[in-house]
Amino acid sequence: MSDPCKREACDIQRCLLSHNYNEEPCQPLIDDLYRCCFKFYKANGNGGKTPCCPMPDLLELKMEQRNLKPDVNIDSSSTTGGFKKR
């Protein structure tokens, strides 16, 4: 299976290279990656593996810090679905 969030991760790398590693103009792309990772874990649970996404607990924290908090939480105890309702 190919990494479903690889495009978003590569977009961030290109952005960072073109902006001399200044993260500020790349923030929307980082948000896109986190949204992609959220969908990945929702579909695959915490057992899903991808090199482009942070671990579920860290992803949840990062999304919260960026005000990207979705309507559901990542359930770190789950291996199927990966999310629980608040």
Contact map, one row per residue, 1 for C-alpha under 8 A:
11100000000000000000000000000000000000000000000000000000000000000000000000000000000000
11110000000000000000000000000000000000000000000000000000000000000000000000000000000000
11111100000000000000000000000000000000000000000001110000000000000000000000000000000000
01111110000000000000000000000000000100010000000000000000000000000000000000000000000000
00111111100000000000000000000000100110010000000000011000000000000000000000000000000000
00111111110000000000000000000000000000000000000000010000000000000000000000000000000000
00011111111000000000000000000000000000000000000000000000000000000000000000000000000000
00001111111100000000000000001101100100000000000000000000000000000000000000000000000000
00001111111110000000000000000100100000000000000000010000000000000000000000000000000000
00000111111111000000000000000000000000000000000000000000000000000000000000000000000000
00000011111111100000000000001000000000000000000000000000000000000000000000000000000000
00000001111111110000000001001100000000000000000000000000000000000000000000000000000000
00000000111111111000000000000000000000000000000000000000000000000000000000000000000000
00000000011111111100000000000000000000000000000000000000000000000000000000000000000000
00000000001111111110100011000000000000000000000000000000000000000000000000000000000000
00000000000111111111111001000000000000000000000000000000000000000000000000000000000000
00000000000011111111100000000000000000000000000000000000000000000000000000000000000000
00000000000001111111100000000000000000000000000000000000000000000000000000000000000000
00000000000000111111111010000000000000000000000000000000000000000000000000000000000000
00000000000000011111110000000000000000000000000000000000000000000000000000000000000000
00000000000000111111111000000000000000000000000000000000000000000000000000000000000000
00000000000000010011111111000000000000000000000000000000000000000000000000000000000000
00000000000000010010111111100000000000000000000000000000000000000000000000000000000000
00000000000000000000011111100000000000000000000000000000000000000000000000000000000000
00000000000000100010011111110000000000000000000000000000000000000000000000000000000000
00000000000100110000011111111100000000000000000000000000000000000000000000000000000000
00000000000000000000001111111110000000000000000000000000000000000000000000000000000000
00000000000000000000000011111111000000000000000000000000000000000000000000000000000000
00000001001100000000000001111111100000000000000000000000000000000000000000000000000000
00000001100100000000000001111111110000000000000000000000000000000000000000000000000000
00000000000000000000000000111111111000000000000000000000000000100101000000000000000000
00000001000000000000000000011111111100000000000000000000000000000000000000000000000000
00001001100000000000000000001111111110000000000000001000000000000000000000000000000000
00000000000000000000000000000111111111000000000000001000001000100000000000000000000000
00000000000000000000000000000011111111100000000000000000000000000000000000000000000000
00011001000000000000000000000001111111110000000000000000000000000000000000000000000000
00001000000000000000000000000000111111111000000000001100001000000000000000000000000000
00000000000000000000000000000000011111111100000000000000001000000000000000000000000000
00000000000000000000000000000000001111111110000000000000000000000000000000000000000000
00011000000000000000000000000000000111111111100100000000000000000000000000000000000000
00000000000000000000000000000000000011111111110100000001000000000000000001000000111000
00000000000000000000000000000000000001111111100000000000000000000000000001000000111000
00000000000000000000000000000000000000111111100000000000000000000000000000000000110000
00000000000000000000000000000000000000011111111100000000000000000000000000000001110000
00000000000000000000000000000000000000011111111100000000000000000000000000000111111000
00000000000000000000000000000000000000001001111110000001000000000000000000110111110000
00000000000000000000000000000000000000000001111110000000000000000000000000000011000000
00000000000000000000000000000000000000011001111111000000000000000000000000000000000000
00000000000000000000000000000000000000000000011111100000000000000000000000000000000000
00100000000000000000000000000000000000000000000111111000000000000000000000000000000000
00100000000000000000000000000000000000000000000011111100000000000000000000000000000000
00101100100000000000000000000000000000000000000001111100000000000000000000000000000000
00001000000000000000000000000000110010000000000001111110001000000000000000000000000000
00000000000000000000000000000000000010000000000000111111011000000000000000000000000000
00000000000000000000000000000000000000000000000000001111111000000000000000000000000000
00000000000000000000000000000000000000001000010000000111111100000000000001010000000000
00000000000000000000000000000000000000000000000000000011111110000000000001010000000000
00000000000000000000000000000000000000000000000000000111111111000000000000000000000000
00000000000000000000000000000000010011000000000000001111111111100000000000000000000000
00000000000000000000000000000000000000000000000000000001111111110000100011000000000000
00000000000000000000000000000000000000000000000000000000111111111000000000000000000000
00000000000000000000000000000000000000000000000000000000011111111100000000000000000000
00000000000000000000000000000010010000000000000000000000001111111111100000000000000000
00000000000000000000000000000000000000000000000000000000000111111111100000000000000000
00000000000000000000000000000000000000000000000000000000000011111111000000000000000000
00000000000000000000000000000010000000000000000000000000000001111111100000000000000000
00000000000000000000000000000000000000000000000000000000000000111111100000000000000000
00000000000000000000000000000010000000000000000000000000000000111111110000000000000000
00000000000000000000000000000000000000000000000000000000000100110111111000000000000000
00000000000000000000000000000000000000000000000000000000000000000001111110000000000000
00000000000000000000000000000000000000000000000000000000000000000000111110000000000011
00000000000000000000000000000000000000000000000000000000000000000000011111000000001111
00000000000000000000000000000000000000000000000000000000000100000000011111100000001111
00000000000000000000000000000000000000001100000000000001100100000000000111110000011100
00000000000000000000000000000000000000000000010000000000000000000000000011111100011100
00000000000000000000000000000000000000000000010000000001100000000000000001111110011000
00000000000000000000000000000000000000000000000000000000000000000000000000111110010000
00000000000000000000000000000000000000000000110000000000000000000000000000111111111000
00000000000000000000000000000000000000000000111000000000000000000000000000011111110000
00000000000000000000000000000000000000000001111000000000000000000000000000000111110000
00000000000000000000000000000000000000001111110000000000000000000000000000000111111000
00000000000000000000000000000000000000001111110000000000000000000000000001111111111100
00000000000000000000000000000000000000001100100000000000000000000000000111110100111110
00000000000000000000000000000000000000000000000000000000000000000000000111100000011111
00000000000000000000000000000000000000000000000000000000000000000000001110000000001111
00000000000000000000000000000000000000000000000000000000000000000000001110000000000111
